[in-house]
Amino acid sequence: MDMKLAFDLASSNRTILGVDSINTLGSVVKAKGYGKVVVLMDSGIEKSGIGERLLTILKESDIEAHSISDLPREPGVPDVDRVMEQVKRFSPDCVIAVGGGSVLDIGKLCAVLASSELTVLDLLDGVAVPPHATFTILVPTTAGTGSEATKNAIIAIPSRKTKGAVVHELLLPNLVILDPVLTVSMPPAITATTGMDALCHAMECYLSQKANVLSDLLAVEAIRLIAGAIRKAYEDGTDMTARSEMLLASYYAGMCITLSGTNAVHAMSYPLGTTFHIPHGQSNAMLLPLVMKQNLTAIPEKTRILAECFGYRSVDGTVGPAAYMDNELNSLLTDLEITRSLGQFGVKLDDLDALVGSAYGNRRLMDNNPMEWTEGQIEAIYRELLEEM
C-alpha cells in the first residue's frame, strides 16, 4: 500500500470559526457543567481588552474564573512550573488559554499536569503523559502557530540551551474557538511574522518525509489562503475576510503538523529562539526562503503546485516554478518588512558552531526533511543571514 494514502489524524473534539464566535464561550462552558475555570493569557492580551472580554462573558454565565496574565512570550520550563503552581492552587475543572502559541502550549501542558505530581521536565524527558486531562479550550489571537490544532507543546529548556517538545493526543484541546475579531489588535509586524510562521508550517509539512494525502490537501489550501491574504491583513488589520482566511490557514497548517511534521526551517529556528530569544515567527521567516531554495530541488512536482498557489502561470517557460517561488518568498519578506539580519539580534560568527550543532543534532526534524543536509549547508545559511545588513 502507498503510505501517502495512509494517515492518522488526531484533532480537537470541536472547532468553532466565525466573527464574534467568542460569544459562545460562556454557554459552551456552562453546558458542560463547569463552574470554575482558569484563564491563561499574557500581558499583551490583558492590556488589549481581550482578556477582560472573556472574563465578562464567563461572569455573565455565572462561571467563576481565575486569570493568570503574566505568561511570557517565549516560555521556558521554570515559567511552566510557576504557572502550574497557581493553576493547582485554584483547582479548576476547565482550562482556557487565550493568546499566541506560547500561551496555548502552556495551557495544554497545564491541562495534563493539573492533577498530577509530574513536572513539565519529566514529560520532556520522556515520562509518560498522565492518563487524564482537564477540559481545555484554546482561543488563538494570532494567525501563525497553529498550536490550537496540534498535539504538541514546545517549551524552552534554558539549562540545556534548546527547546523540547511534549507530543501526545491528550494535549489536543476539547474546544477551539477561532474568532478573527480577536486578531485585529495584532500590530502589522506581529501579523507578518506569525503569518510567515503559518506559511512555514504548511510548506515544511507539504515537503515532509511523512507527507500524506490529507496533509498535502490541507497544506496546499493553507498556502493558497496565506498567499492571497497575508499582505491584505498586514496592510489593513481590520480586513475581516483576510483575518478570517489567515486564522483558518493557520489552523489547517497546525493540523498538518499533527499529520506530517516540520523539518529543516524549525530545526534551525529553535536554537535562535532559545539562545538569542528571537521570536519564533521572525526566525522562521528569515530562514524560509534560503531553506526552500534547496529543499524545493528535491521534489520538483510539488514545487510547481506551490508556485501555482502564489499565482504561477508561466506560459513560455522562461521562469521555472523554483525560481518563481524563490522570488515570491523573498518578495514577501520585503513587502512585510521583515528583517533578514541575524546580527541585529546579537548573533555573531563565534556562535555558528553551537547553532549548527544544535540544528543538525535535532534529528526529529532533520530526518523529516525532504533531502539530507550536511552541517556545511546549515552553516552556509546561518552565515548568509549574518552577512545581511
N, C-alpha and C positions, 0 to 999 in steps of 0.2 A: 504494500500500500504506500502511495506517495504521502510522506509525512507532512507535506504542505497542505494536505487535505484533512489533517487531524489537528485538533486544538482542544485546550482545556481552559474554559473561561470561568473565572470566579469574579462576581461583581456584587455591587451593593444590592440590598433587598428592594430598595425603592429609590427612584430618582425623579425629582420634580424640576422642570425647566420652565421659566416664564417670567415676564416682567411682574414684579411685586409678589412673586411666589413665596417670599419670606413670610408673608402674612399668614401662611398656613401653619407656621411653626407651632403656635400655641395649641391649635386644635389637634394637630397630629400628636404632640406630646401628651395632651390630655386624654386623647382616645386610647393611648397605650396604658393609661393608668399611672403615669409617672407624675409625682408631685414635687420632686426635689432634684434639681438639675444643677450642674456646674457648667459655667460658660467660660471657655478659654479664648483669649484674644491677646493681641499685642497693644502697645500704647497708641500706635497709629490708628487702629480700629476704634479704640476708645475715644480718641480725640476727634475722629471723623463723624461721630454720632451714630455710627452703625451699631456699636455695642449697646448704646442706650436704647436704640430702637428695638433690638432683640429682647432686651430685658423688659421693656414696656409690653411687648407682645406677650411674653411669658406671664408677666404680672396680671395682665388683663384676663388671662385664663386661670388665675389663682394658682400659679405654679411658683414655688419657692426657688429662687435662683441665686447662686453664689458665683460672682465673677472673679476671675483671675486675669488681670490685664497687663502684666509686666513680662510677657513672654518675649524672648529675644528673636531677632530675625534669623540668626544662624545658630540654632541651639546646640549645645553640647551635652554630654552625659550629666554633668553637675546641674545643668538647668532642668533637665527632665526629673532628676531626683528631687530637686526643690519643689517643683510643681506637684509631683506625686505626693509629697508630704501634705500639701494643702488640700489636694483632692481627697485623700484618705481621711483627713480630719472632718471634712464636710460629709463624707459617705453618701454620694449621690446615687440615684437609680438611673441617671441618664447623663451622658457627657456630650456637650455641644461645643464644637470648635469652629470659630469663625475667623477667617483671615487668609493669609497666604499659606504656601505649602509647609513651612516650618511649624506653624501653629496647628495645622491639620495633622501633621505627623505626630506632634506631641499628644494631640487628642486621641489618636489611635493607640498610642502606647499607654496612655492613662487608662483607656478602656480595658486593656488586657491585664494591666497591673493593679487596678484599683482594689481588687480583693485578694491580692497575692503578696507574699513576702519577698518575691523576687525583685531584682532591680533591672534597669534597662541594660546595664553592662552584662548581667547574666544572660539576657536574651541575645545581645550582640556576640557573646562568646559561645553561643550555640545551645544554651539551656532551652529546653522545650517551652514553648509559649503555654501559659496556663490554659486549661480547657474551657474556661468561661470568660466571656467579655461583657462589660457593661454596655447597654444600648447606646449607640453612638450616632450623632447627627453631625455631618460636616457641611459647612457653608463657606465655599471659597469666595474670596473677594478680589482675587487676581485670576487672570486667564493665562495660566502658564504651567504650573507644576503638575496638574492632573492628579495630585495626591488623593483627591476625593474618590478616584476611580481605581486606586491601586491597593494591593495588599502589602505594600512596602512602607517602611518608615526609615528615613535616612537621618542619622544623628552623628554629629562630630564627636570624635574621641580625642580631646586635646592632648591627653597623656601619650597618645600614640601618633599624633600629628596626621591623622587620617579621618575618614568618615566610614561609618559602618552601616549596615542595613539589617533590619529585622524584617523578615518576609514570612507572612503566614496569613491564611484566609481569615482568621479571627480579627485581623486588623482592618478588614473591609467594613465600611460603615453600614449601619442599618438603614440610614436615610441620607440622601444627598439633596440639597436644595441649591439649584443653580439660578440665581436671580441676577440678571445683568445690571439692574439698578445699583446693586452693591459694588459694582466695579467702576462706576462712574467717577468716584473720588480718587481713583488711581491717577497720579500725575503722568504726563506723557513719557517721561523716562522709564518709569516702572511698567507702564503699558508696553513699551518697546521691549525691554529685557525679558519680562515674563512671557510676552508673546513669542519671542525668539526661543525661549525655553520650550514652549509647547511645540514649536516647529522642530527643534532638535529631537524631542521625544518621537514625533511622528516619523521624521526622516531616518533616524537611527533604527527604530523598530521596523521600518519598511525594508531596510537593508540588513537586518539582523540574520544571524545564522538560524535562529529559531522562528523566523517569519513564517506565517501560515496564511491560509485563505482568508480568515477573519481579520487577523492583524493587518494584512495588506488592504483589505476593504476599508477598515477604519482609518488607517494611516493616510491613504490617498484622499479620503474625504476630509480629514483634518488638515492636510497640506493644502488642498484646494480652498477650504474656508479661510485659512490663515493668509494665503496668498492674496485673496480678494479683500480681506477685512482689516489686516493689521495696520496698514497705512491710514485707513479711514479712522480707526479707533485712536490712533496716535494723534492725528490732526484734529479730530473733534471727539472729545471724550464723551459727549452727550449723544452721539450717534448710537441709538439703542439697537439698531439692526447689526451694526458692526460689533458692538459689545456682546450681543447675543451669540453671534457667529464665532467670536473668539472664545467665549465661555464653552460653547458646545465643542469646538475644535480641541480645546484643552482637555475636556472630558474624554473625547474619543482617543486622544493621544495617550491619556492616562490608562485607558483600557488596553491600548497597545502594549504598554509597559508590562502589564499583567500577562499578556499573551505571548510576547516575544522578547522584550527587553532592549535596553540601550547598550551602547558599546564604547567606541573609542573617544567620542567627544566627552562623555561623562567620566570616563577613566582619567582623562587629562584635566578635567574641570575640578574634580574633588580635591586634589591637593592644593589647588589655587584658593579654594574656599576655606579649607582647614588652616592653612599656614598663613595666608595673606588676607583672609576674610573678604575676598572678592565675592560680591553677590553671585549666587549660582546662575541666574539668568544672564548676567553680564559675561561671566567666564564662558558659558556655553556659546553665547552669541559670537564672541571673538574667535572661538575655536572652529565653529561650524564650517565656514567657507573653506578653511585650509584642510580640515579633515575630509570634507566631502570631495574636495578636488582629487584626493587619492582614492577614497572609497568608491566613488562612482565609476571608476575604471573597472571595478570588479564585477559589476552587474549592469552591463550596457542596456539590457532590455528594460530594466526598471528605471534607468536614467531618463529614457525618453518619456516614460509616464510621469515622472517627477517634473520634467521640463514642461510637459503639457499642462500640469496643474498651475504653472506660472505663466501660461499663455503661449508656449512654444508651438508655432505653426509653420515651421520652415518649409518652403516650397522648393526652393532651388538647392537646398542642402549646403549652402556656403557656411552656415553656422550650425555646428552639431549640437545635440542636446547637452552634452557635458560642458562645452564652452558656454552655452546659454545659461545653464544652471550656475556656473561659476560667476558669471556676470550678474545674475539675478540676486544671488546671496550677498555679494559684495555691495550691490546697489541698495539692498535692504538695510545693511548696516549704515550706509551713508545717509539714506533718507530718514532713518530713525535716530541718527546722530549718536550712534553707539561707538564709544572709543575702542580702538584695537590695540592699545598700548599697555603691555604688562608693566612697563616701567612706571606708569602713573600710579600703580598700586604698590610700589615698593619692591617689585621683583628685580633681582639683579642676576648677572651672569653666574655668579657664585652659587646661585640657588638651583641651577639647571640639573645638576646630578641628582639632587634629592627629588625634584619634581619628576624627572624621567623615571627614577627608580620606583616612585610611588605609583605613577600611571601604568608603567609596564608591568608592575607587580600585581596590579588589580586584574587577576586572571578571570574573575567572574564576568567582567565586562569586556576585556580584550579578547577573550576566547569566543565572544559572541560577535566580534567584528567580522564583516564580510571578507576581509583579507588579512593575512598575517602581517603584523607590523614589527619592525625592529626598534630597538632603543634609539638608534640613529634617526629614524624617521620622526619619532616623538620629539627628540631633541631639536630637530630642524624646525618643527612647528613652534615650539616654545621660543626658539631663538628668533624666528621671524617676527613674532609678536613683541619680543623685546626690542627689536630694531624699529618698530613703529613709533612715531612721534605723536 
